[in-house]
Amino acid sequence: MADLSVRVAGVAFPNPFLLASGIWGESGESLAAAVRAGAGGVVTKSIGAAPRSGFPNPTVEAYGRWGFLNAMGLPNPGIDEYPKEVEVALGAGAPVVGSIFAGDAPEFARLGERMAGTGVAALELNLSCPHAEGFGTEVGSDPANVERIVRAVVERVRIPVIAKITPNTSDPAALAQAAERGGAAAVSAINTVRALAIDVRLRRPVLAHGLGGLSGPAIKPVGLACVWQIYEKVGIPVIGIGGISSAEDALEYVMAGARALEVGTAVAFDGVGVFGRLVHDLSELLDELGIHRLEDAVGVAHPAKA
Ligand SMILES: Cc1cc2nc3c(=O)[nH]c(=O)nc-3n(C[C@H](O)[C@H](O)[C@H](O)COP(=O)(O)O)c2cc1C
């Protein structure tokens, strides 16, 4: 049986499949359910300094089997309420990554310190939500700002910091390099791809917010390209995200340069049972290909690294 365990940013995960941020609820109980179903770790919903109710409905629209369009508006209970949820999630026994969002470097640093105090194994900075004014992509599209934010958080916490990179940019690798300069222990890519759907009968966008973000199988090639470009430019580990729903998808990301993976829309489509299936199928696929350790396959599709 192939060894699926991976080490990313100093954190050991029993398998590479982590629950992506914002999928499958924000409660500790739902995160714990993902671990019990076989996830190698979980990323929390992005948590901010204060409670937010998010945008009005409709906030999510299925795009057939190809994914979701969403503009949730970062609804969350706020950092004061969140430690008890992390405690429940930690009880399931796998590493928990705390995702946070903020509008500037000082706020990120304060929030990072609070989230680190909950016992999470690492932080993931949401520098990439494509639809919340003042947050996400709006603060994460400029390399200098990414470097400043990452450095501010790294200086305040003792756990690894992961920067989540947007695909809505001409040069995702430049953002990843900026995160590396700021001291990030890893980068994750991608968040959702900016997108729109119009209801022609109502003559207005389907989502109440108008613009949203596309996730799911439709964005897998976009995520793969970003991971590929980032892997060529940084020395820190890359966590691949975007449209992963099968073992082949997972291995594509690993061969493009990802050391771990996050799974979102596939969990929303198929339930947390998807983690057990992915672990089983990836193990079989590696055996079939004669790959004994998943980590041996990281980046092998790059000509210079084969
Ligand atoms: C409904 C929904 C909510 C999301 N909420 C967050 C969030 O709070 N923070 C974040 O960093 N990403 C969020 N994401 C993005 C996912 O974590 C992931 O990056 C993206 O969906 C691509 O992965 P997938 O194709 O496997 O879903 C959200 C995605 C969806 C569909």
The ligand as a Tripos MOL2 file, in Angstrom:
@<TRIPOS>MOLECULE
LIG
   31    33     1     0     0
SMALL
NO_CHARGES

@<TRIPOS>ATOM
      1 C1        -19.8590   28.1250   -0.7830 C.3       1 LIG1
      2 C2        -18.3630   28.3870   -0.7250 C.ar      1 LIG1
      3 C3        -17.8220   29.0770    0.3620 C.ar      1 LIG1
      4 C4        -16.4530   29.3260    0.4220 C.ar      1 LIG1
      5 N1        -15.9380   29.9910    1.5110 N.ar      1 LIG1
      6 C5        -14.5930   30.2110    1.5840 C.ar      1 LIG1
      7 C6        -14.0290   30.8740    2.7090 C.ar      1 LIG1
      8 O1        -14.7010   31.2290    3.6780 O.2       1 LIG1
      9 N2        -12.6790   31.0840    2.7030 N.ar      1 LIG1
     10 C7        -11.8580   30.6850    1.6680 C.ar      1 LIG1
     11 O2        -10.6420   30.8950    1.7370 O.2       1 LIG1
     12 N3        -12.3720   30.0330    0.6020 N.ar      1 LIG1
     13 C8        -13.7100   29.7960    0.5330 C.ar      1 LIG1
     14 N4        -14.2150   29.1240   -0.5420 N.ar      1 LIG1
     15 C9        -13.3020   28.6320   -1.6040 C.3       1 LIG1
     16 C10       -12.8880   27.1720   -1.3780 C.3       1 LIG1
     17 O3        -12.1990   26.9990   -0.1570 O.3       1 LIG1
     18 C11       -12.0060   26.6700   -2.5390 C.3       1 LIG1
     19 O4        -10.8330   27.4710   -2.6150 O.3       1 LIG1
     20 C12       -12.7180   26.7350   -3.8870 C.3       1 LIG1
     21 O5        -14.0860   26.3830   -3.7610 O.3       1 LIG1
     22 C13       -12.0720   25.8230   -4.9280 C.3       1 LIG1
     23 O6        -12.0910   24.4680   -4.5130 O.3       1 LIG1
     24 P1        -13.2210   23.4080   -5.0140 P.3       1 LIG1
     25 O7        -13.2880   23.5200   -6.4980 O.co2     1 LIG1
     26 O8        -12.7570   22.0890   -4.5290 O.co2     1 LIG1
     27 O9        -14.5180   23.8420   -4.3760 O.co2     1 LIG1
     28 C14       -15.6030   28.8680   -0.6220 C.ar      1 LIG1
     29 C15       -16.1470   28.1640   -1.7160 C.ar      1 LIG1
     30 C16       -17.5050   27.9100   -1.7730 C.ar      1 LIG1
     31 C17       -18.0630   27.1590   -2.9630 C.3       1 LIG1
@<TRIPOS>BOND
     1     1     2 1
     2     2     3 ar
     3     2    30 ar
     4     3     4 ar
     5     4     5 ar
     6     4    28 ar
     7     5     6 ar
     8     6     7 ar
     9     6    13 1
    10     7     8 2
    11     7     9 ar
    12     9    10 ar
    13    10    11 2
    14    10    12 ar
    15    12    13 ar
    16    13    14 ar
    17    14    15 1
    18    14    28 ar
    19    15    16 1
    20    16    17 1
    21    16    18 1
    22    18    19 1
    23    18    20 1
    24    20    21 1
    25    20    22 1
    26    22    23 1
    27    23    24 1
    28    24    25 2
    29    24    26 1
    30    24    27 1
    31    28    29 ar
    32    29    30 ar
    33    30    31 1
@<TRIPOS>SUBSTRUCTURE
     1 LIG1         1 GROUP 0 **** ****
